[in-house]
Amino acid sequence: MIYDKQIEICGMNVSRRYNIIDSHLHFLDFTQDSDGFRALAEAMDISGVSEAVVFGMPMVKKWDYLMKDRPLYYMSNDSRCYYYSATDYILANELKSLPDELRVRFHPFCCGFDCTDKNSATQIERLFKMYPNFWSGIGELMSRHDDLTALSYGEGIHMDSPAFRMIYDLAADYGLPVLVHHNISPQYAKEPIYQGELQRALEYNRNCKIIWAHVGVSRRIKMEELLIIAGRLLNENPNLYVDISWVFFDNYVRGDLMRDEEVDTSIFVDMWGALIEKYSDRFMIGSDKVGHWADYPKEIGKYYLLLDRLSDETVERLCRKNVLSLIKRY
């Protein structure tokens, strides 16, 4: 479905040309606050987004007693972050309170788990029983995640760990996808140091479908061969899916991080577009907005640079079909 209506919001011209399902959206921020579902639905309507995969935020940013101002983001200051299981209950209660015509637009994932703890799979199954016929997937779970990893209490998380493997088994049994944030390397590293953990996780249980958030990058990760690495991983692992949310699109598809002044942006769009066409059943679009929706239309609109260059069939898969093929709907 294609829209052709121009809307001005916050000084921006937004052209709704595609019917999109947002595959990656945090309803809550790092303080567990949100602008709410009704405001989100309005922002989605403006942006041509009909449905969204939603989850809370598995971490909370601590308000250290020495700090006068409350930190609103994990990078606001050097105070620690800690796991917050109540995020799933907040999300569930907010979502279940909506009228049916609004609630059906949202597909909830559960995420409030310390994935170094082998109790996590039991906790997830308890959530399934408390909210039957409700959860559409699991995630976004945190593994390697730039500054957030360094600021979090506890031991380091690895997506091939025993606790993660128990979650993959549970997800496979329930037929649910698992969305994981796992950076392919540390910041500034030239080699994909953490790629092996991803590969071992994918090999562990081929019946578990893993969604690799942001194609394994976040801030200050410049991986020259990411396109080649992603293509190889998709070729070797039929249970691997990826979303192109957050800074991945800006830095790699649009080429902000990779190009110099002499290189045309379209080169990067075309290269990634070719990979998406080849594996058109494994890519999804996500906003990765975190609790607040003021610039949601702008975040969705940036993807038109890519969508306008893809075949109609690939666009439909990228915008809708791939998400719907993965999630459980009730």
C-alpha positions as CSV (number, residue, x, y, z in Angstrom):
1,M,0.0,0.0,0.0
2,I,1.5,3.4,-1.0
3,Y,0.5,6.8,0.3
4,D,0.9,10.1,-1.6
5,K,-0.2,12.6,1.0
6,Q,2.1,15.3,2.2
7,I,1.9,16.4,5.8
8,E,3.8,19.1,7.5
9,I,4.8,18.4,11.2
10,C,7.3,20.2,13.3
11,G,8.5,22.1,10.2
12,M,9.1,18.9,8.2
13,N,7.5,17.7,5.0
14,V,6.5,14.1,5.5
15,S,5.4,12.1,2.6
16,R,3.5,8.9,3.5
17,R,4.3,6.6,0.6
18,Y,4.5,3.2,2.3
19,N,2.5,1.1,4.7
20,I,5.2,0.0,7.2
21,I,5.3,-2.2,10.3
22,D,7.9,-0.8,12.7
23,S,9.9,-3.9,13.8
24,H,11.9,-2.3,16.6
25,L,10.3,0.2,19.0
26,H,10.9,0.8,22.8
27,F,7.7,1.9,24.4
28,L,9.7,2.9,27.5
29,D,12.9,4.9,27.9
30,F,15.8,4.4,30.4
31,T,13.7,5.9,33.2
32,Q,10.7,3.6,32.3
33,D,8.7,6.7,31.1
34,S,6.8,7.1,27.9
35,D,4.7,9.5,25.9
36,G,2.1,6.7,25.8
37,F,0.4,4.5,23.2
38,R,-2.2,7.1,22.0
39,A,0.5,9.6,21.2
40,L,2.5,6.8,19.5
41,A,-0.5,5.8,17.4
42,E,-0.9,9.4,16.2
43,A,2.8,9.6,15.3
44,M,2.5,6.3,13.4
45,D,-0.6,7.5,11.5
46,I,1.3,10.6,10.4
47,S,4.2,8.4,9.3
48,G,2.3,5.7,7.4
49,V,3.1,3.0,10.0
50,S,0.1,0.8,10.6
51,E,1.5,-1.6,13.2
52,A,4.6,-1.9,15.5
53,V,6.6,-4.5,17.4
54,V,6.9,-2.9,20.9
55,F,8.9,-3.7,24.0
56,G,10.0,-2.0,27.1
57,M,13.6,-1.2,28.2
58,P,15.4,-3.9,30.0
59,M,17.7,-1.4,31.7
60,V,17.2,1.5,34.0
61,K,19.7,4.4,34.4
62,K,20.5,4.9,38.0
63,W,20.0,8.4,39.4
64,D,23.1,8.7,41.5
65,Y,22.7,10.6,44.8
66,L,25.5,12.9,43.8
67,M,23.7,14.0,40.7
68,K,21.4,17.0,40.9
69,D,19.6,16.3,37.6
70,R,17.9,13.0,36.7
71,P,19.7,11.3,33.9
72,L,17.4,10.5,31.0
73,Y,19.6,8.3,28.8
74,Y,22.2,5.7,29.4
75,M,25.0,8.1,28.2
76,S,23.7,11.0,30.3
77,N,26.5,10.5,32.8
78,D,28.7,7.8,34.3
79,S,26.2,6.4,36.7
80,R,25.4,2.7,36.3
81,C,22.5,0.9,34.6
82,Y,20.7,-2.1,36.1
83,Y,18.3,-4.7,34.8
84,Y,14.6,-4.0,35.4
85,S,12.2,-6.9,35.0
86,A,9.2,-4.6,35.8
87,T,9.4,-3.2,32.3
88,D,7.5,-6.1,30.9
89,Y,4.7,-5.7,33.4
90,I,4.4,-1.9,32.7
91,L,4.2,-2.6,29.0
92,A,1.6,-5.4,29.4
93,N,-0.6,-3.3,31.7
94,E,-0.5,-0.3,29.4
95,L,-1.2,-2.3,26.3
96,K,-4.0,-4.4,27.8
97,S,-5.8,-1.2,29.0
98,L,-6.2,0.0,25.4
99,P,-9.4,-0.4,23.4
100,D,-9.2,-3.4,21.0
101,E,-9.0,-1.3,17.8
102,L,-5.8,0.4,19.1
103,R,-4.3,-2.6,20.9
104,V,-4.3,-4.8,17.9
105,R,-1.8,-2.5,16.2
106,F,0.9,-3.5,18.6
107,H,2.8,-6.7,18.9
108,P,4.5,-7.0,22.3
109,F,7.9,-8.6,23.0
110,C,9.3,-9.2,26.5
111,C,12.8,-8.1,27.4
112,G,13.4,-7.5,31.1
113,F,16.0,-10.1,31.7
114,D,19.6,-10.3,32.8
115,C,20.9,-12.7,30.2
116,T,23.9,-13.7,32.3
117,D,21.4,-15.4,34.6
118,K,20.2,-19.0,33.8
119,N,17.0,-18.2,35.6
120,S,16.0,-15.9,32.7
121,A,14.3,-18.6,30.6
122,T,12.2,-19.6,33.7
123,Q,11.3,-15.9,34.2
124,I,10.2,-15.6,30.5
125,E,8.0,-18.7,30.7
126,R,6.4,-17.4,33.9
127,L,5.5,-14.2,31.9
128,F,4.0,-16.4,29.2
129,K,1.7,-18.0,31.8
130,M,0.8,-14.7,33.5
131,Y,-0.1,-13.1,30.1
132,P,-1.3,-16.0,27.9
133,N,-1.8,-15.5,24.2
134,F,-0.1,-12.1,24.5
135,W,3.6,-12.1,23.7
136,S,4.6,-12.0,20.1
137,G,8.4,-12.5,20.6
138,I,11.4,-12.0,22.9
139,G,13.7,-9.0,23.0
140,E,15.3,-6.6,22.6
141,L,17.8,-8.6,24.7
142,M,21.2,-7.0,25.4
143,S,24.5,-8.6,24.6
144,R,27.5,-6.5,23.5
145,H,26.3,-2.9,23.5
146,D,29.0,-0.1,23.5
147,D,28.8,2.2,26.5
148,L,25.8,0.4,27.9
149,T,27.8,-2.7,28.4
150,A,30.5,-0.8,30.3
151,L,28.0,1.0,32.5
152,S,25.9,-2.0,33.5
153,Y,26.2,-3.8,36.8
154,G,27.2,-7.4,36.7
155,E,29.3,-9.6,34.4
156,G,29.6,-9.2,30.7
157,I,26.9,-10.6,28.4
158,H,27.7,-12.9,25.5
159,M,24.9,-14.1,23.2
160,D,26.3,-17.6,23.0
161,S,26.3,-18.1,26.8
162,P,24.4,-20.9,28.7
163,A,21.7,-18.5,29.8
164,F,21.1,-17.2,26.2
165,R,21.1,-20.8,24.9
166,M,18.3,-21.7,27.3
167,I,16.3,-18.7,26.0
168,Y,16.8,-19.9,22.4
169,D,15.5,-23.3,23.3
170,L,12.5,-21.8,25.0
171,A,11.8,-19.5,22.0
172,A,12.1,-22.4,19.6
173,D,9.6,-24.4,21.6
174,Y,7.1,-21.6,21.6
175,G,7.8,-20.6,18.0
176,L,8.9,-17.0,18.9
177,P,11.7,-14.9,17.4
178,V,14.5,-13.5,19.6
179,L,15.7,-10.0,19.0
180,V,19.3,-9.4,20.3
181,H,21.5,-6.3,20.3
182,H,24.9,-7.7,19.7
183,N,27.6,-5.4,18.4
184,I,30.0,-7.1,16.0
185,S,33.0,-5.4,17.5
186,P,34.0,-3.0,20.3
187,Q,34.1,0.7,19.5
188,Y,36.9,1.7,17.2
189,A,38.0,-1.9,16.6
190,K,39.0,-2.8,13.0
191,E,38.2,-6.5,13.3
192,P,34.8,-8.1,14.0
193,I,35.9,-9.5,17.3
194,Y,32.5,-10.5,18.5
195,Q,31.3,-12.2,15.3
196,G,32.1,-15.6,16.6
197,E,29.6,-15.3,19.5
198,L,26.9,-14.5,17.0
199,Q,27.8,-17.4,14.8
200,R,27.8,-19.9,17.7
201,A,24.5,-18.6,18.8
202,L,23.0,-19.1,15.4
203,E,24.4,-22.6,15.1
204,Y,23.2,-23.7,18.6
205,N,19.5,-24.1,17.7
206,R,18.6,-23.7,14.1
207,N,14.9,-23.7,15.0
208,C,15.3,-20.4,16.9
209,K,15.0,-17.4,14.6
210,I,17.3,-14.6,15.8
211,I,16.9,-11.0,14.7
212,W,20.2,-9.2,14.8
213,A,19.5,-5.6,15.8
214,H,21.1,-2.8,13.7
215,V,23.2,-5.4,11.8
216,G,25.5,-5.4,14.8
217,V,26.6,-1.8,15.0
218,S,26.0,1.2,17.2
219,R,27.9,4.4,17.8
220,R,31.6,4.6,16.9
221,I,31.7,1.2,15.3
222,K,33.2,1.6,11.8
223,M,33.5,-1.8,10.2
224,E,34.7,-1.4,6.6
225,E,33.7,-4.9,5.6
226,L,30.3,-5.0,7.3
227,L,28.4,-5.5,4.0
228,I,30.6,-8.6,3.2
229,I,30.3,-9.9,6.7
230,A,26.5,-9.5,6.7
231,G,26.1,-11.2,3.4
232,R,28.2,-14.1,4.5
233,L,26.3,-14.5,7.7
234,L,23.0,-14.4,5.9
235,N,24.2,-17.0,3.4
236,E,25.4,-19.4,6.1
237,N,22.6,-19.0,8.6
238,P,19.0,-19.4,7.4
239,N,17.8,-18.6,10.9
240,L,19.4,-15.1,10.9
241,Y,17.2,-12.0,10.3
242,V,18.3,-8.4,10.6
243,D,16.7,-5.0,11.2
244,I,18.1,-1.9,9.8
245,S,17.2,0.4,12.6
246,W,19.0,3.2,14.5
247,V,22.4,4.4,13.5
248,F,23.0,1.5,11.1
249,F,20.9,3.1,8.4
250,D,22.5,6.5,8.8
251,N,26.1,5.4,9.1
252,Y,26.1,2.5,6.6
253,V,23.2,2.6,4.2
254,R,23.2,6.4,3.8
255,G,27.0,6.2,4.3
256,D,27.5,9.0,6.8
257,L,30.3,7.2,8.6
258,M,31.8,5.5,5.6
259,R,32.0,8.1,2.9
260,D,34.2,11.2,2.3
261,E,33.2,14.3,0.4
262,E,34.1,12.7,-2.9
263,V,31.8,9.8,-2.7
264,D,28.1,9.9,-3.7
265,T,25.7,8.6,-1.0
266,S,23.8,6.6,-3.7
267,I,26.8,4.1,-3.9
268,F,26.1,2.9,-0.3
269,V,22.4,2.8,-0.8
270,D,22.7,0.7,-3.9
271,M,25.2,-1.7,-2.4
272,W,23.1,-2.4,0.7
273,G,20.0,-2.4,-1.6
274,A,21.5,-5.2,-3.6
275,L,22.1,-7.3,-0.5
276,I,18.5,-6.6,0.7
277,E,17.2,-7.7,-2.7
278,K,19.2,-10.9,-2.5
279,Y,17.9,-11.7,1.0
280,S,14.6,-9.9,0.8
281,D,12.9,-12.4,3.1
282,R,15.3,-11.5,6.0
283,F,15.3,-7.7,6.4
284,M,13.0,-5.5,8.4
285,I,12.6,-1.7,9.2
286,G,12.6,-0.4,12.7
287,S,12.6,3.1,14.2
288,D,14.3,2.1,17.5
289,K,12.6,5.1,19.1
290,V,12.8,5.1,22.9
291,G,9.7,6.2,24.7
292,H,9.1,9.5,23.0
293,W,7.7,10.2,19.6
294,A,8.3,13.9,18.6
295,D,10.6,13.0,15.7
296,Y,9.1,9.7,14.8
297,P,7.9,10.8,11.3
298,K,11.4,12.0,10.5
299,E,12.9,8.6,11.7
300,I,10.5,6.7,9.4
301,G,10.8,9.0,6.5
302,K,14.6,8.5,6.2
303,Y,14.0,5.0,4.9
304,Y,12.4,6.3,1.7
305,L,15.9,6.9,0.4
306,L,16.3,3.1,0.3
307,L,12.7,2.0,-0.3
308,D,12.3,4.1,-3.4
309,R,15.2,2.1,-5.0
310,L,13.9,-1.4,-4.2
311,S,11.6,-3.6,-6.2
312,D,7.9,-3.6,-5.2
313,E,8.1,-7.2,-3.9
314,T,11.1,-6.4,-1.8
315,V,9.5,-3.3,-0.4
316,E,6.5,-5.3,0.7
317,R,8.7,-7.9,2.4
318,L,10.9,-5.3,4.1
319,C,8.0,-3.1,5.2
320,R,5.5,-5.8,6.3
321,K,5.7,-9.5,5.2
322,N,9.0,-10.4,7.0
323,V,7.8,-9.1,10.4
324,L,4.5,-10.8,10.1
325,S,6.2,-14.1,9.1
326,L,8.3,-14.0,12.3
327,I,6.0,-12.9,15.1
328,K,3.2,-14.7,16.8
329,R,-0.2,-13.0,16.4
330,Y,-3.3,-13.6,18.5
